[in-house]
């Protein structure tokens, strides 16, 4: 079973109006991964930032890739690190 003490943070640029992307990504994560986290954190920021960290490790950076995450992309990264979510394949 997945260790429920994981922490995920989504840092998003407020002046760039990346709120919708942050909320959509949070919803996507919660739908499959809520059981795996003790904390899911949305962090308002600036400077064009849209970064996702898992347990203090950067797993996605808009700055590095020059794009937002595609639908399902963060879930795929989470699955590669945490294993499949419960009910996977059911």
Secondary structure, 3 states (H helix, E strand, C coil): CCCCCEEEEEEEECCCCCHHHHHHHHHHHHHHHHHHEEEEEEEEECCCCEEEEECCEEEEEHHHHCCCCCCCHHHHHHHHHHCCCCCCCC
